[in-house]
Amino acid sequence: MSGNLVYFVCGGVFADGNLDRLEDGARLECYGPFADESTAARVASEQKRRNVDICWHHLFVTSSTVPHV
């Protein structure tokens, strides 16, 4: 089964530099889907700039395949 790639931006404020769990009380941030990686990266960059004062705020661009139906 093949499909098109879509891109998401996910992350939030992490508990520490391991980036394996969110800080207590922090919410998972998710944006997308986006049709291309450059748009997702731009959104990630914009959101990171808004939270530049939060040391452990990190966002990641990830992709997923959407099956043709």
C-alpha positions in Angstrom: 0.0 0.0 0.0 1.5 3.3 -1.0 0.4 6.8 -0.3 1.5 10.4 0.0 3.7 11.8 2.8 2.3 14.4 5.1 4.2 16.3 7.7 3.5 17.2 11.3 5.2 19.3 13.9 5.1 17.8 17.4 6.8 18.6 20.7 6.4 20.8 23.7 8.2 21.7 26.9 10.3 18.8 28.0 11.3 17.9 31.5 15.1 17.8 30.7 17.6 17.5 28.0 16.8 13.8 27.4 13.6 15.0 25.5 11.9 11.8 26.5 9.0 13.2 28.5 7.1 16.4 28.8 7.4 18.6 31.8 4.7 18.0 34.4 1.6 19.9 33.4 2.9 20.6 29.9 0.7 19.8 26.9 1.8 18.0 23.8 1.8 20.5 20.8 0.9 19.2 17.4 0.5 21.2 14.2 -0.4 19.9 10.8 -0.8 18.0 8.6 1.3 19.9 6.0 1.8 18.9 2.4 5.5 19.5 2.4 8.4 19.4 4.8 9.5 23.0 4.2 6.1 24.3 5.4 6.2 22.1 8.5 9.8 23.4 9.2 8.6 27.0 8.8 5.7 26.4 11.3 8.1 24.7 13.7 10.5 27.7 13.5 7.7 30.2 14.0 6.4 28.3 17.1 9.9 28.0 18.5 10.6 31.7 18.2 7.4 32.3 20.2 8.8 30.2 23.0 12.5 31.2 22.8 12.7 32.0 26.5 11.7 28.4 27.5 14.9 26.4 27.5 13.4 22.9 27.1 10.8 23.8 24.5 11.5 21.7 21.4 9.5 20.9 18.3 10.2 18.1 15.8 9.1 17.7 12.2 7.9 14.2 11.5 6.2 12.5 8.5 3.6 9.9 8.0 2.2 8.1 4.9 -1.4 8.6 4.1 -2.8 5.6 2.3 -4.8 6.1 -0.9 -8.4 5.2 -0.4 
